[in-house]
Amino acid sequence: MTEESKRRLVEAGIDVDDALARLMQNEGLLSRLLSAFLQDGNFARLQEALAKGDVSGAFTAAHTLKGVAGNLSMRDLFARVSEVVECLRGGDLAAAAGKMPAVEEAYRKVVDALRAEG
């Protein structure tokens, strides 16, 4: 991983050193997992479920996205989506929806950085 790549990922809220530690310093595996994240549909499922008022579906998508973000050391995204998970755990759809702009911002930063990696 180049220093430029690492800088870009860190600026997007990804703790690259922590992610590499989880993966026994396997940069190739990290690159593959980060690329696979771009195909993950949980963010879209979360948005759709919130729009439909589906608390259960939104919770499942948010909880899964939280897990993926945590496992890939996407610190900012993990923190933001964790707040949504807690709102949904309590059944508060309106509060969860109110936190979505911050989730979307963190998600977009990650996606933009990953797409820049090619």
N, C-alpha and C positions, 0 to 999 in steps of 0.2 A: 504494500500500500504506500503510495507516495505521500509525502508530507502535505501536499496540496489536497489530496483526497481526504486525508485524516482531518485537516483543518476544516474542510467543507462539512464533513459529517459532524464534527464537534460543534460547529456553529449552528447546526440544525438540531442540536440537543441530544446527540448520540454520544455516550461515553465509550469511545472506541477502545480505550485501554481495558475497561471493565468487560466489554463484549469479547475482546480477544482473550482475556483471562478465563472467561467462561468456556471458551472454545479451545483451550490449551494452545493459544497463540496461532491458531490455524487461520491465516488471513484468507485463504481460498474458500474455506467454509463460511467465514463471515461474509465474504462477498456474495456467495451463492444465497445465503439466507437473507441478506439485505435485498438482493435482486428479487427473491421470491416474495418479499414483503409487498412489492409493487403489484403483485397479483392477488394479494389478500383482499377479500371483499367485505371484511367486517365493518370498515368505516362506512361504506355505502349502505350496508344492511342496518347499521345503527341509525343513519339519517332517515332511511325509509321507515323503519319501525317507529321512530319518534314522530314522523309526519302522519303516520296512521294511528297514533295513540296506543301503540302496542307495547306496553310496559315490559312484558315477558320477552318479546323478541328484541327489544332495545337492550334489556339487561344482558341477554345472552351475547349479543354482538359486542356490547361495550366490555363485558367481562373477558371475552375472547381477545379483543383488541388490546385490552390492558395486559393480558398475559403475554401476547406476542411482543408488545412494546417493552415489557419488563425483561423478557428473555433476550431481546436484542439491545438492551441497555439504552433504549430511547427514553431518556430521563424526562424530558419535557412532556412528551406525548403521554408517557405513563402517568405522570402526576396529574395532567389535565383529565385524562379519561378515568382515572381513579375517582375523581370527584363526581363524574357522571354516574359511575357504577354505584357509589354510595347513595346518590339521590334516587336512583332506580331501585336499589335494594329496599329503600323506604317507600317505594311506590310513587315518588314525587316526579311525575313526568314533566311538569312545568319547570321545576328547578333544574332538571337534567337538560332540558332544551335550552334554558338560559345559560348553561355552561358550554354549550356546543360551539360558540364562536371561538373560544380559547382552544378547544379540542381541534377544531378545523385549522386554526392557525398553526398549531404545533404539528398537525398531520401534514399540512402543505409544506412546511419547512423540511420535514423528513423526505417527503416525496420529491420535492424539487432537488434536494441534495442528491438523492439516489439516482434520479434521472440524469443529473449532470455527470454522474459517474459513468453513464452509458451502460 
